[in-house]
């Protein structure tokens, strides 16, 4: 009996060692990528988390001290921070949820019915706006909205009143600029989603007398709802981090009327030298993006399970 038990233990131990060795061999190709992620992603994030709980300044300070949650408490009571939160919400809703999402779906639908030359021309124009560098797009849109720019020249030609758009409506001007630059992604994603709708479903709805709005609401949108969720999540995350476009066009002004959270963070950290406070704001923005992503992924996962 003792020999059998010893033999069984030996076999179990050998199996465990074999499984461990197999698991190590299976995961070993991921070790370099994991090390790089820890080094270049988790490392800087951890360093920033540490700085957010200090009063670190860029200049004029011999040493930093630990201040706990003081930076975060200051943020939630700072009128400038609350103004940046509101403007970030307006910028995100107008340029991402309403602008890029709606316009991208409309362009994808229209291009399915357009002639080949028109599809080629429209696709080239929209995608060009997407692939050009952000700084170039910002200067183009600045020259479009500037007081002596293209938009006012067109309005003068049409005998319509002009204004300094970057002064009177700065947050809407930068929102339009973000729509112009980022709609191509939504158009391409929705184009692929619409191509996946069976043609016989649309034809059956047309035979039953369903008009365009009814087909859109009862057939098209339900069948591409996962693509809509994915597009909204990715576009919203990208819009939350937009900095160069706004900084080049308005620098967050006039005053702070187009100062979204990334611009506010840059202003506090590098212009006012409050690195600790600026990093705390960056962590709050990162937390918002992470929570939004988690909610979207959870909703899409539950939808897949429901099917």
C-alpha positions as CSV (number, residue, x, y, z in Angstrom):
1,X,0.0,0.0,0.0
2,X,2.8,2.4,0.9
3,X,4.5,1.7,-2.4
4,X,1.3,2.5,-4.3
5,X,0.8,5.7,-2.4
6,X,4.4,6.7,-3.1
7,X,4.0,5.9,-6.7
8,X,0.7,7.9,-6.9
9,X,2.3,10.9,-5.2
10,X,5.3,10.7,-7.6
11,X,3.0,10.6,-10.6
12,X,1.0,13.5,-9.3
13,X,4.1,15.5,-8.6
14,X,5.5,14.8,-12.1
15,X,2.2,15.8,-13.7
16,X,2.2,19.1,-11.8
17,X,5.8,19.8,-12.8
18,X,4.9,19.0,-16.4
19,X,1.9,21.4,-16.4
20,X,4.0,24.1,-14.8
21,X,6.7,23.7,-17.4
22,X,4.1,23.8,-20.2
23,X,2.5,26.9,-18.8
24,X,5.9,28.6,-18.5
25,X,6.7,27.7,-22.1
26,X,3.4,28.9,-23.3
27,X,3.6,32.3,-21.6
28,X,7.3,32.9,-22.1
29,X,6.9,34.7,-25.5
30,X,4.8,37.3,-23.6
31,X,7.5,38.1,-21.1
32,X,9.3,40.8,-23.2
33,X,6.1,42.6,-24.0
34,X,5.0,42.4,-20.4
35,X,8.4,43.9,-19.3
36,X,8.1,46.7,-21.8
37,X,4.5,47.5,-20.7
38,X,5.6,47.6,-17.0
39,X,8.6,49.7,-17.9
40,X,7.1,52.3,-20.2
41,X,3.4,52.3,-19.1
42,X,2.9,51.1,-15.6
43,X,6.2,52.8,-14.4
44,X,5.3,56.3,-15.5
45,X,1.7,55.9,-14.3
46,X,2.9,54.8,-10.9
47,X,5.4,57.7,-10.8
48,X,2.6,60.2,-11.6
49,X,0.3,58.7,-8.9
50,X,3.1,59.4,-6.4
51,X,3.5,63.0,-7.6
52,X,-0.2,63.6,-7.4
53,X,-0.1,63.3,-3.6
54,X,2.7,65.9,-3.2
55,X,3.1,69.6,-3.7
56,X,5.8,69.2,-6.4
57,X,6.5,72.4,-8.4
58,X,8.3,72.8,-11.6
59,X,10.5,75.7,-10.4
60,X,11.3,77.6,-7.2
61,X,11.2,74.6,-4.8
62,X,14.0,72.9,-3.0
63,X,12.1,69.7,-2.1
64,X,8.5,68.4,-2.3
65,X,6.4,67.2,0.6
66,X,3.5,64.7,0.9
67,X,0.1,66.5,1.1
68,X,-2.2,63.5,0.9
69,X,-5.5,64.2,-0.8
70,X,-5.1,68.0,-0.7
71,X,-4.7,68.3,-4.5
72,X,-7.8,66.3,-5.1
73,X,-9.8,68.3,-2.6
74,X,-8.6,71.5,-4.2
75,X,-9.7,70.3,-7.6
76,X,-13.3,69.6,-6.7
77,X,-13.6,73.0,-5.1
78,X,-11.7,74.9,-7.8
79,X,-14.0,77.0,-10.0
80,X,-11.5,76.8,-12.9
81,X,-11.5,73.0,-12.6
82,X,-15.3,72.8,-12.5
83,X,-15.4,75.1,-15.6
84,X,-13.0,72.8,-17.4
85,X,-15.2,69.8,-16.5
86,X,-18.3,71.4,-18.0
87,X,-16.4,72.5,-21.1
88,X,-15.0,69.0,-21.5
89,X,-18.5,67.6,-21.3
90,X,-19.8,70.1,-23.9
91,X,-16.8,69.4,-26.2
92,X,-17.2,65.6,-25.9
93,X,-21.0,65.6,-26.5
94,X,-21.0,68.1,-29.4
95,X,-17.9,66.8,-31.2
96,X,-18.0,63.1,-30.4
97,X,-21.5,61.9,-29.5
98,X,-23.4,64.2,-31.8
99,X,-20.9,65.2,-34.4
100,X,-18.5,62.4,-35.4
101,X,-21.0,59.6,-34.5
102,X,-24.0,61.1,-36.4
103,X,-22.1,62.5,-39.3
104,X,-20.0,59.3,-39.7
105,X,-23.2,57.2,-39.9
106,X,-24.8,59.6,-42.3
107,X,-21.8,59.6,-44.6
108,X,-21.5,55.8,-44.5
109,X,-25.1,55.5,-45.5
110,X,-25.0,58.0,-48.3
111,X,-21.8,56.6,-49.7
112,X,-23.5,53.2,-50.1
113,X,-26.0,54.8,-52.5
114,X,-23.6,57.3,-54.2
115,X,-21.8,56.7,-57.5
116,X,-18.3,55.4,-57.5
117,X,-16.6,58.7,-58.4
118,X,-18.5,60.5,-55.7
119,X,-17.6,57.8,-53.1
120,X,-14.0,58.0,-54.1
121,X,-13.9,61.8,-53.8
122,X,-15.8,62.0,-50.5
123,X,-13.7,59.2,-49.0
124,X,-10.5,60.9,-50.1
125,X,-11.5,64.3,-48.6
126,X,-12.8,62.8,-45.3
127,X,-9.8,60.4,-44.8
128,X,-7.3,63.2,-45.7
129,X,-8.7,65.3,-42.8
130,X,-8.1,62.3,-40.5
131,X,-4.6,61.3,-41.5
132,X,-3.0,64.8,-41.6
133,X,-1.0,65.7,-38.4
134,X,-3.1,67.3,-35.7
135,X,-1.1,70.5,-35.7
136,X,-1.6,70.9,-39.4
137,X,-5.4,70.4,-39.0
138,X,-5.4,72.9,-36.1
139,X,-3.8,75.6,-38.3
140,X,-6.1,74.9,-41.2
141,X,-9.2,75.3,-38.9
142,X,-7.7,78.3,-37.2
143,X,-7.4,80.0,-40.6
144,X,-11.0,79.0,-41.4
145,X,-12.5,80.4,-38.2
146,X,-10.2,83.4,-37.7
147,X,-11.7,86.9,-38.0
148,X,-10.1,87.4,-41.4
149,X,-10.4,83.7,-42.3
150,X,-12.3,81.7,-44.9
151,X,-15.6,81.4,-43.1
152,X,-16.0,85.2,-42.7
153,X,-15.0,85.7,-46.4
154,X,-17.7,83.3,-47.4
155,X,-20.3,85.1,-45.2
156,X,-19.3,88.4,-46.6
157,X,-19.7,87.1,-50.2
158,X,-23.2,85.9,-49.2
159,X,-24.0,89.3,-47.6
160,X,-24.3,87.7,-44.2
161,X,-23.0,89.1,-40.9
162,X,-19.6,88.0,-39.8
163,X,-18.0,87.7,-36.3
164,X,-14.8,86.6,-34.6
165,X,-15.8,82.9,-34.1
166,X,-12.7,82.0,-32.0
167,X,-13.7,84.8,-29.6
168,X,-17.5,84.6,-29.5
169,X,-18.0,80.8,-29.8
170,X,-14.6,79.2,-29.1
171,X,-15.8,75.9,-27.7
172,X,-18.1,75.3,-30.7
173,X,-15.3,76.3,-33.1
174,X,-12.9,73.7,-31.6
175,X,-15.8,71.1,-31.5
176,X,-16.4,71.6,-35.2
177,X,-12.7,71.3,-35.8
178,X,-12.6,67.9,-34.0
179,X,-15.6,66.7,-35.9
180,X,-13.9,67.7,-39.2
181,X,-10.8,65.9,-38.3
182,X,-12.2,62.7,-36.7
183,X,-15.3,61.8,-38.6
184,X,-13.4,59.5,-41.0
185,X,-13.0,56.8,-38.3
186,X,-16.7,56.7,-37.6
187,X,-17.5,56.6,-41.4
188,X,-15.1,53.7,-42.0
189,X,-16.4,51.7,-39.0
190,X,-20.1,52.3,-39.8
191,X,-19.4,51.5,-43.5
192,X,-18.1,48.1,-42.5
193,X,-21.1,47.6,-40.2
194,X,-23.6,48.5,-42.8
195,X,-22.0,46.1,-45.3
196,X,-22.7,43.4,-42.8
197,X,-26.4,43.9,-42.9
198,X,-28.0,41.2,-45.2
199,X,-29.4,42.7,-48.4
200,X,-32.5,40.6,-48.2
201,X,-33.5,42.1,-44.8
202,X,-33.5,45.6,-46.3
203,X,-35.3,44.5,-49.4
204,X,-38.0,42.7,-47.4
205,X,-38.6,45.9,-45.4
206,X,-38.9,47.9,-48.6
207,X,-41.4,45.4,-50.0
208,X,-43.5,45.7,-46.8
209,X,-43.7,49.5,-47.4
210,X,-41.2,50.6,-44.7
211,X,-39.8,54.0,-45.5
212,X,-36.2,55.2,-45.0
213,X,-36.7,56.5,-41.4
214,X,-38.5,53.3,-40.3
215,X,-35.8,51.1,-41.8
216,X,-33.2,53.1,-40.1
217,X,-34.8,53.0,-36.7
218,X,-36.2,49.4,-36.7
219,X,-33.6,47.6,-38.8
220,X,-30.3,49.4,-39.4
221,X,-29.7,50.8,-35.9
222,X,-30.6,47.6,-34.0
223,X,-28.4,45.5,-36.3
224,X,-25.3,47.7,-35.9
225,X,-25.8,48.6,-32.2
226,X,-22.6,46.9,-31.2
227,X,-20.6,49.0,-33.7
228,X,-22.4,52.1,-32.4
229,X,-21.3,51.2,-28.8
230,X,-17.7,50.5,-29.9
231,X,-17.5,53.8,-32.0
232,X,-18.9,55.9,-29.1
233,X,-16.4,54.4,-26.6
234,X,-13.4,54.9,-28.8
235,X,-14.4,58.3,-30.0
236,X,-15.2,59.5,-26.5
237,X,-11.9,58.4,-25.1
238,X,-10.0,60.1,-28.0
239,X,-12.0,63.3,-27.6
240,X,-11.4,63.4,-23.8
241,X,-7.6,63.5,-24.5
242,X,-7.6,66.2,-27.3
243,X,-5.1,68.8,-26.5
244,X,-3.1,70.0,-29.5
245,X,-6.1,71.0,-31.6
246,X,-7.5,73.2,-28.9
247,X,-4.2,74.6,-27.8
248,X,-3.2,75.6,-31.3
249,X,-6.6,77.2,-32.1
250,X,-7.4,79.0,-28.9
251,X,-4.9,78.1,-26.1
252,X,-8.0,77.5,-24.0
253,X,-9.2,81.1,-24.4
254,X,-10.4,83.7,-24.6
255,X,-10.1,83.6,-20.8
256,X,-11.0,80.0,-20.0
257,X,-14.0,79.6,-22.4
258,X,-12.4,76.7,-24.3
259,X,-10.2,75.3,-21.5
260,X,-11.0,71.6,-21.4
261,X,-9.4,69.3,-18.8
262,X,-6.3,68.5,-20.9
263,X,-5.6,72.2,-21.5
264,X,-6.4,73.0,-17.8
265,X,-4.0,70.3,-16.7
266,X,-1.2,71.6,-19.0
267,X,-1.8,75.2,-17.8
268,X,-1.6,74.2,-14.1
269,X,1.4,71.8,-14.5
270,X,3.7,73.7,-16.9
271,X,2.6,77.3,-17.1
272,X,1.9,77.7,-13.4
273,X,4.5,75.1,-12.4
274,X,2.0,73.2,-10.1
275,X,3.2,69.7,-11.2
276,X,1.5,68.0,-8.2
277,X,-1.9,69.7,-8.8
278,X,-1.7,69.2,-12.6
279,X,-0.9,65.5,-12.2
280,X,-3.8,65.1,-9.8
281,X,-6.1,66.6,-12.5
282,X,-4.6,64.1,-15.0
283,X,-5.3,61.2,-12.8
284,X,-8.9,62.3,-12.4
285,X,-9.2,62.5,-16.2
286,X,-7.6,59.0,-16.4
287,X,-10.1,57.7,-13.9
288,X,-13.1,59.1,-15.8
289,X,-11.8,57.5,-19.0
290,X,-11.2,54.2,-17.3
291,X,-14.7,54.1,-15.7
292,X,-16.3,55.0,-19.0
293,X,-14.5,52.2,-20.7
294,X,-15.4,49.7,-18.0
295,X,-19.1,50.6,-18.3
296,X,-19.1,50.4,-22.1
297,X,-17.3,47.0,-22.1
298,X,-19.6,45.7,-19.5
299,X,-22.7,46.7,-21.4
300,X,-21.4,45.2,-24.6
301,X,-20.4,42.0,-22.8
302,X,-23.9,41.7,-21.3
303,X,-25.4,42.2,-24.7
304,X,-23.4,39.4,-26.2
305,X,-24.4,37.1,-23.3
306,X,-28.0,38.1,-23.8
307,X,-27.9,36.8,-27.3
